Structure formats: C-alpha cells, structure tokens
C-alpha cells in the first residue's frame, strides 16, 4: 500500500516539474528596439507582431536581420539569407544573448 502511494506521489511531482521546465519567458513584443552588438553603438530594429524585422541603415551588422522567431523562452534573430544571426533570452527588461558567428554580446532593449 505504501509503495503505490509513493509511486502516485512521485508521478504527480514529476508532472508538476515538467510544467515549470517548459514555462516561457516574456515574448518579444511588436515595437521599436535598440540592438547593441558587442561594444558598437546601438541601432534601431522595428519588430512586427508576425516577427518581421526591419533594421535601421546604420546598424553595425554585416548581415541584414529580417526575422525574429520565438523558440521556447529564446528569440532567434534570422538574416535575409535564412542564416541564424544570434539568439537572445529575456533578462530583466532586456533580451540578451550572443551572435552565432563570433559570439559578440547582443542586447535588445526598448
């Protein structure tokens, strides 16, 4: 009898743990953001509700970012060629992460 109670309790605790493992952070909302790459000056990105990105002409990126895709609690920044530019995650009021090609710091802020 004790063994069946133990198994039932273990099962319920395991299920409750899975719910928190897949919890998502705040999503990237539509609007204007400032993108800072490494120590370079920040530039503006406009993000639509569908995830389309338009960046200012003065952005210090070598590739043009055209899409922001939410994956779990992360946001992938994708270039016009379909290559992954960088990945950011919510941290406080900002989204922070790194570029894929050279591991420079990325910060998206309002």
C-alpha positions in Angstrom: 0.0 0.0 0.0 2.8 2.4 0.9 4.6 1.6 -2.4 1.5 2.6 -4.5 1.1 5.9 -2.6 4.8 6.6 -3.1 4.6 5.9 -6.8 1.5 8.0 -7.2 3.1 10.9 -5.3 6.3 10.6 -7.4 4.3 10.6 -10.6 2.4 13.8 -9.6 5.6 15.6 -8.5 7.3 14.6 -11.8 4.4 16.0 -13.8 4.4 19.3 -11.9 8.1 19.6 -12.6 7.6 19.3 -16.4 5.2 22.2 -16.3 7.8 24.6 -14.9 10.5 23.3 -17.2 8.6 24.4 -20.3 7.4 27.8 -18.9 8.1 30.6 -21.3 9.6 34.0 -20.5 8.1 37.2 -21.8 7.8 37.2 -25.6 9.4 39.8 -27.9 6.5 42.3 -28.5 5.9 44.3 -31.6 7.6 47.7 -31.5 10.9 49.5 -31.8 14.0 48.1 -30.1 17.6 49.2 -29.8 20.1 46.5 -30.8 23.6 46.7 -29.3 26.2 44.3 -30.7 29.4 44.0 -28.6 30.8 47.4 -27.9 29.4 49.0 -31.1 26.8 51.8 -30.9 23.2 50.6 -30.7 20.8 50.9 -33.7 17.1 50.6 -34.1 15.1 47.5 -35.0 11.4 47.5 -35.7 9.6 44.2 -35.0 6.1 43.4 -36.2 3.6 41.2 -34.4 4.4 38.5 -37.0 8.1 38.6 -36.3 9.3 40.5 -39.3 12.2 42.8 -38.6 13.3 46.0 -40.3 16.6 47.4 -39.1 18.0 50.9 -39.5 20.5 51.5 -42.2 23.2 52.4 -39.6 23.1 49.0 -37.9 26.6 47.6 -37.4 25.6 44.1 -38.6 27.2 42.6 -41.7 24.0 40.7 -42.4 20.5 42.2 -42.5 18.2 40.8 -39.8 14.8 40.2 -41.3 13.0 37.9 -38.8 12.6 37.2 -35.1 11.4 33.7 -34.2 10.3 32.8 -30.7 11.5 29.3 -29.6 10.7 28.5 -26.0 12.0 31.4 -23.9 14.5 32.4 -26.6 14.3 34.6 -29.6 16.3 33.7 -32.7 17.3 36.5 -35.0 17.4 35.3 -38.6 19.1 37.0 -41.6 17.7 37.6 -45.1 19.6 34.6 -46.2 17.9 32.4 -43.6 21.0 32.1 -41.5 20.9 32.3 -37.7 22.4 35.7 -36.7 22.0 35.3 -32.9 19.9 34.1 -30.0 18.6 36.3 -27.1 16.7 35.5 -24.0 14.8 37.7 -21.6 16.9 39.2 -18.8 15.2 41.9 -16.8 13.7 44.4 -19.1 16.0 43.5 -22.0 16.8 40.5 -24.2 20.4 39.4 -24.0 22.5 36.8 -25.9 25.2 36.3 -28.4 25.8 36.3 -32.1 26.3 32.8 -33.6 29.2 33.6 -35.9 31.6 35.4 -33.5 30.0 35.2 -30.0 29.6 39.0 -29.6 27.2 40.1 -27.0 23.7 41.1 -28.2 21.3 43.3 -26.2 17.8 44.2 -27.3 16.2 47.0 -25.3 13.4 49.5 -25.5 
